[in-house]
Amino acid sequence: MSVTQTIDWTTTPAAVWRRHRSGLRGIRRLDPVQWESLKGIDRQRDALGRNTERFLSGEPSNNALLWGSRGTGKSSLIKALLNRYRDQGLRMIEVDKDDLVNLPEIVDDLWELPYRFVIFCDDLSFDVGESGYKALKSVLEGSLELPPENVRVYATSNRRHLMPEFMSDNVKSEVRDGELHPAEAIEEQVSLADRFGLQLSFYPFPQDTYLETVDSLFPEVKDRAALHQEAIRFATAKGVRNGRTAQQFYRQFAGTFD
């Protein structure tokens, strides 16, 4: 039985893989985050938008890895991407890391559909001994059979290479005839990330960008000095300035400033 046959993609822009039913369930309530509301990540937003537009128009495009510091807008950017391009035929399927073994079966049912699908893997990383990345590799670049042209993988991760990196791995590297030959463990780590042709890095916000994000969430507040002072105090207590911190500050203090 087809794992996607219960989804009406004409009215359902996104679905999530459910392990217990071995099939997809249409997402009922999409995050409404909008493209223009994302602050401090203009470079990453523009690059991912260009890649997606090429994908939608049938031009060459890449799988994308969004990596870097927590709370800096990686997942929000992909959610906003769906809201921006859904009317142009973009559809999205979210697959948890632990369910990647089912990815080839999911993709098999998408080949001939008249939509462009992004497989969304959030917070993707692998520990030592895990083998789920092997199914991901086959979808990213194919094996004997090429991957479908209407499917791309967009993943977010806190790890640049998706796998743990140990000092002992570097110790095992060798220099032969003047050339560095990385250890096998390092080659394995890098080989997976290398399959993502578009890699976008995300970093904690500088204070000006953080305050700009706060300002966008409090457009009616006139006393900016008091707002900024409290926002800086809030971020200092959390130990990080990013978009998530700004959103949490808004949820806690909305309606308390004049």
N, C-alpha and C positions, 0 to 999 in steps of 0.2 A: 504493500500500500504506500502511495506517495506521502511523504511527510509534510508536504505543503498543500495538499489538495483541499484542505478545509479553509484555506485563506483566500478571501476575495480581494485580490490586490488592487482592484479598481477603486475600492473604498477603504482599504486598509493600508496605510503608508508604512507600518512597521509591525514586526512580530518578534517574539522571543521564543527561543527553544526551551521546551519543558521536558526534562529528563524523564519524569515519571510517566508521561503519556507518550514519550518517544515521538513528539511532533511539535509543531509550532502553534503558538497562541497569539492572536492579534492583540496588540497593545491597546488598551482601552483609553488611557489618559496619557497623552504625550506631554513631556516637559515643554512649556510654552516659550522657553528662552529664545530670544530673537538675535539674529546675526549682528544687528547694529548696536545691541546693548552690551556686547562684549568689549571690555576696555583693556588696554595694555598689551594686547596680543595682535596688533594690526598685521605685522609681518606674517605670523603663522596663519592668521585668518585668510589673508589674501592668497597665500601659497596653496592652502587647502582648497579654497574656492576655485582657483584656476585649474587645479588638478581635477576637481569634481566636474567642472564645466566641460573639460576635455573628455572626461569619461562619459558624460551624458550625451555628448555630440558624436560619440563613436571614434574620437581621435585617440592616439596613444596616451595612456595615463598610467599612474603608478599606484601600487598599494602604499598605504601611509602609516607611519609610526609616529605618534605624538608622545614624546618622552620628557621627563623632567620632574621638577618639584611638585609636591602635592598641592592641590587647591589652586592651581594657576590657570585653570580654564580648559584643560585638555578634553574632558568629557563634555563640558558645556558647549565647546566648539562643534563637536560632532552632532550633538543634539540640535544645535542651531542650524547646522548644515541641512538636516532633514526638513526642518521647518521652512528653510529658504528654497529648497529645490524639489520638494515633494510634488508640486504642480508641474514640474518638468519631467516627471517620470522616475524620480529617485525613490527607491524603497530601501528599507533597512531591516536587517535581521540581527538581533543581539544574541550572541552565543557566549556562555560562560567558559572560562578556561578549562574547567573540569569536563566540559562537554565537547571539546574540540575533536575528540575521537569520532564524533558524529558528523563532522564538517563535510567530508566528501559526500556523504549521503544527502545532506541538505543541499549542497551545491548541484548535485545530479538533477534535482527537480527544477532548477532555475534556468537551464540552458536556453529553452525555447520560449520563455516568457517575454512579453514585449516591454519589459521594464529593466532598469539598471539597478542592481542590488549592491549595497554596501554591507558586508558582514562586519558587525561592530563587536570587538572584543575589548572590554573595559578592564583596566588594571591588570594587564597581561604580564605575567612573569612565570618562570619555571624554576623549580628547585632541583637539586641534584637527584638524579634517578627518575625524574618524571619523563614520560615519553609522548605526552599529548602534542608536543611541538612537531612531531613527525607528520601528523595529519595536516597541521597548518602548513608545513613546508610544501606538501603536494598541491594544496589549493593556491598557494602563493605563486608557484612557478610550474606546477604540473609535474607529471612523471612521464610515463609513456604517452599518456593523453594530456594534451594541453588544457590549462584551466579555461573556463568559459569567458568570453569577451564581455559579458554583461555582469560580471561579478568582480568586486574589488574588496580587499580587507583593509579596514581602518582600525588600528589598535592604539590604546593608550597604555603607558607603563611608567613607573618610577625608575625603571632600569633601562639604560641606553641599549644594552645588548640582550635584554629580556631574561638573562640567566645570571646566576650568582657568579661573581668574579673573586677568586681567591689569590692571595699573594703566592701561594705555592704553585699556581698555574704559571705565573710569570717566571718563577725560578727554573721551571722545566724547559723554558725556551732556550734556543741555541743560536749561536752565530757560526755559520759555516761559509767559508770562502768569502768573508766580509759581508754576508747577508744575514739578516735576522730571520730565523725560522720559529714562529710561534709554536708553543706546545699544542698538542692535539686538543686539549680542553679549551684553549682560547679560540682555536679555529672553529670548534663546535659552537661556542658562544656567539662569535661574530657572524657565522654563516647564516644563522636564522635572521638576525637583524638586517643583514645585507639584502635579504629578499624584499625588504620594504624600500622601494626606490625613492620615496619621499619621506625624509626624516626631519621632524620639526622639534626643536628644543624649547622648553619652557622653564622660566626661572622666577624666583620670588620677585615681587614688584619693588621698585624703588619707591620711596615715600610719596613722591609727586604723583606717580601713577596710581598708587593705592588711594590717595585722596581724591584723585579724579574719578575713580570708580565709586567712591563714597558719594561724591557730589552728584553723580548720575542717578544714584538711588534716592537722594534727598533733593529733588529739583526745586521744591517750594521753600526750603529753609533759607532764611535771610541772614541769620547769624552764623556765617561760615567759620569764623574763628572758633566759636564754641563747639561747633560740629567737628571741626578738624582736631581740636584738642582732645575731645572725647574719643574720636576714632583712632588717634595715635595711641592713646592710653589703652584702648581695647586691644589693638594689635600688639602692643608691647607685652601685655599680659599673656597673650597667646603665643608670643614668640615668633610670629611670622606675619608678613604682609603679603596678601594675595587676594584674588577675587573671592575665594570662599570666606576669608575673614571679613571682607567688606559686606558680603551677603549676610553673615551671621550678626555683624554689627547692626545692619539694617533691621533684621528681625527682632533684635533686642531693644532698639531705640526708636523705631518708627513711631512718629506721633509725639515725641517728647521734645523736639526742638522747634523754635519759632522761626 
